[in-house]
Amino acid sequence: MAWLMIRREPKLGGPCKRPCQHRDCAETRALVARVCPYCSQPIGYELKFTGDPPVHFDCALDAAERLAEK
């Protein structure tokens, strides 16, 4: 299973530190604000996530393990 992570630092792929008009920055901020359906926490920065809708990678692994146990 592949995963992604969004960095906080602009030079490492994150959005601008200050409010801006960049569409990419707005989309990034919207993505990290989305809520993981498994744990109800924001996707956030510096955390692995996967899928569409996005879920935390660790939450997805836990869910897959629970399914495999059934």
TIMAR-848392 format. One record per residue (C-alpha): residue in three letters; y, x, z; residue number from 1. Coordinates in nm, 3 decimals. Layout:
<nodes>
NODE resn      c2      c1      c3 resi
NODE  ALA       Y       X       Z  NUM
...
</nodes>
This chain:
<nodes>
NODE resn      c2      c1      c3 resi
NODE  MET   0.000   0.000   0.000    1
NODE  ALA   0.336   0.148  -0.104    2
NODE  TRP   0.640   0.144   0.121    3
NODE  LEU   1.014   0.207   0.101    4
NODE  MET   1.274   0.315   0.356    5
NODE  ILE   1.652   0.286   0.338    6
NODE  ARG   1.846   0.575   0.485    7
NODE  ARG   2.170   0.530   0.679    8
NODE  GLU   2.340   0.828   0.521    9
NODE  PRO   2.515   0.760   0.187   10
NODE  LYS   2.414   1.101   0.048   11
NODE  LEU   2.049   1.018   0.124   12
NODE  GLY   2.055   0.684  -0.058   13
NODE  GLY   2.217   0.461   0.203   14
NODE  PRO   2.531   0.251   0.166   15
NODE  CYS   2.887   0.375   0.224   16
NODE  LYS   2.973   0.421   0.592   17
NODE  ARG   3.285   0.203   0.565   18
NODE  PRO   3.321  -0.143   0.407   19
NODE  CYS   3.342  -0.110   0.029   20
NODE  GLN   3.321  -0.312  -0.290   21
NODE  HIS   3.012  -0.140  -0.432   22
NODE  ARG   2.752  -0.395  -0.540   23
NODE  ASP   2.467  -0.153  -0.454   24
NODE  CYS   2.601  -0.110  -0.101   25
NODE  ALA   2.630  -0.488  -0.055   26
NODE  GLU   2.273  -0.539  -0.180   27
NODE  THR   2.145  -0.266   0.051   28
NODE  ARG   2.320  -0.417   0.353   29
NODE  ALA   2.179  -0.760   0.264   30
NODE  LEU   1.827  -0.617   0.237   31
NODE  VAL   1.833  -0.439   0.574   32
NODE  ALA   1.967  -0.758   0.734   33
NODE  ARG   1.671  -0.967   0.610   34
NODE  VAL   1.426  -1.066   0.879   35
NODE  CYS   1.059  -0.962   0.878   36
NODE  PRO   0.852  -1.283   0.878   37
NODE  TYR   0.593  -1.126   1.110   38
NODE  CYS   0.809  -0.994   1.394   39
NODE  SER   1.140  -1.178   1.335   40
NODE  GLN   1.336  -0.850   1.350   41
NODE  PRO   1.572  -0.721   1.078   42
NODE  ILE   1.416  -0.489   0.819   43
NODE  GLY   1.676  -0.231   0.927   44
NODE  TYR   1.749   0.126   0.830   45
NODE  GLU   1.507   0.416   0.867   46
NODE  LEU   1.204   0.181   0.893   47
NODE  LYS   0.923   0.155   0.639   48
NODE  PHE   0.902  -0.181   0.461   49
NODE  THR   0.704  -0.330   0.176   50
NODE  GLY   0.675  -0.645  -0.034   51
NODE  ASP   0.888  -0.931  -0.156   52
NODE  PRO   0.995  -1.086   0.069   53
NODE  PRO   1.026  -0.759   0.258   54
NODE  VAL   0.814  -0.707   0.570   55
NODE  HIS   0.791  -0.405   0.798   56
NODE  PHE   0.512  -0.180   0.678   57
NODE  ASP   0.357  -0.163   1.025   58
NODE  CYS   0.366  -0.545   1.053   59
NODE  ALA   0.191  -0.574   0.715   60
NODE  LEU  -0.078  -0.327   0.826   61
NODE  ASP  -0.133  -0.520   1.149   62
NODE  ALA  -0.164  -0.846   0.955   63
NODE  ALA  -0.413  -0.688   0.711   64
NODE  GLU  -0.623  -0.557   1.000   65
NODE  ARG  -0.629  -0.901   1.163   66
NODE  LEU  -0.743  -1.056   0.833   67
NODE  ALA  -1.015  -0.793   0.791   68
NODE  GLU  -1.149  -0.870   1.141   69
NODE  LYS  -1.209  -1.235   1.052   70
</nodes>
